[in-house]
Amino acid sequence: MGLLYKIDKDSNGYRNYDEENLKQIEFISCMRNAGMTINKLQKYMLLYSYGDQTFEQRKQLIADQLKEIKSQVLKYKNAQQVLEYKLNHYEELTNKFNQKDAK
């Protein structure tokens, strides 16, 4: 998919991952967990392969993803509040019904 670069292979064709490759894999995993698309990751990794002259472009991709995460977190927090409110409401109703039945 073009996400990893400079992976050496041994004489049998097996990949030998070095420390840099492992850092790339960790970064890719983190970005995927953060919701970054494969296309954006491919763009980022291509820019990364070009070196320091793409610093600002990579920085912008990361900033955009952070903005997206913050938006998602806010959306989830709002949903959490509604769910907690509804759950508390149903707990109160359950308690009222249990008290009526006990009488």
C-alpha positions in Angstrom: 0.0 0.0 0.0 3.0 2.2 0.0 3.0 2.9 3.7 6.4 1.4 4.6 9.7 2.2 3.0 13.2 0.8 3.0 12.4 -2.8 4.2 15.3 -5.1 3.6 14.7 -8.7 2.6 17.0 -11.7 3.2 18.1 -14.2 0.6 14.8 -16.2 1.1 12.7 -13.1 0.5 11.7 -12.6 4.1 11.4 -9.0 5.3 13.8 -7.8 7.9 12.2 -5.0 9.9 14.5 -2.6 11.6 13.9 -0.1 14.4 12.8 2.6 11.9 10.3 0.2 10.3 8.9 -0.6 13.7 8.5 3.1 14.5 6.7 3.6 11.1 4.3 0.6 11.9 3.6 2.1 15.3 2.9 5.5 13.8 0.7 4.0 11.1 -1.3 2.0 13.7 -1.7 5.1 15.8 -2.9 7.2 12.9 -5.4 4.5 11.8 -6.7 4.4 15.4 -7.1 8.1 15.1 -9.2 7.7 12.0 -6.7 8.7 9.4 -7.7 7.2 6.0 -5.3 5.0 4.1 -5.1 7.7 1.3 -4.0 10.4 3.8 -1.5 7.9 5.4 -0.1 7.2 2.0 0.3 10.9 1.3 1.9 11.4 4.7 4.4 8.5 4.2 5.2 9.7 0.7 5.9 13.2 2.0 8.0 11.7 4.8 10.1 9.8 2.3 10.9 13.2 0.6 12.5 14.5 3.8 12.6 17.7 5.7 11.3 19.9 2.8 7.8 18.4 3.4 7.8 19.2 7.1 5.0 21.8 6.8 2.8 19.6 4.7 3.1 16.7 7.1 2.5 19.1 10.0 -0.7 20.2 8.4 -1.9 16.6 7.8 -1.3 15.9 11.5 -3.1 19.1 12.6 -6.1 18.3 10.4 -6.3 14.8 11.9 -6.1 16.2 15.4 -8.9 18.6 14.6 -11.0 15.7 13.4 -10.3 13.7 16.5 -11.3 16.6 18.8 -14.5 16.9 16.8 -15.2 13.2 17.2 -14.4 13.3 20.9 -16.8 16.2 21.4 -19.5 14.2 19.5 -18.9 11.2 21.7 -18.9 13.2 24.9 -22.3 14.7 23.9 -23.7 11.2 23.1 -22.3 9.9 26.4 -24.1 12.6 28.4 -27.4 11.8 26.7 -26.9 8.1 27.3 -26.0 8.6 30.9 -29.0 10.9 31.4 -31.4 8.3 29.8 -29.8 5.4 31.8 -30.3 7.4 35.1 -33.9 8.2 34.1 -34.6 4.4 33.6 -32.8 3.6 36.8 -35.1 6.0 38.6 -38.2 4.5 37.0 -37.0 1.0 37.9 -36.6 2.1 41.5 -40.1 3.6 41.6 -41.7 0.5 40.1 -39.8 -1.7 42.6 -41.0 0.5 45.5 -44.6 0.3 44.3 -44.3 -3.5 44.0 -42.9 -3.7 47.5 -46.0 -2.0 49.0 
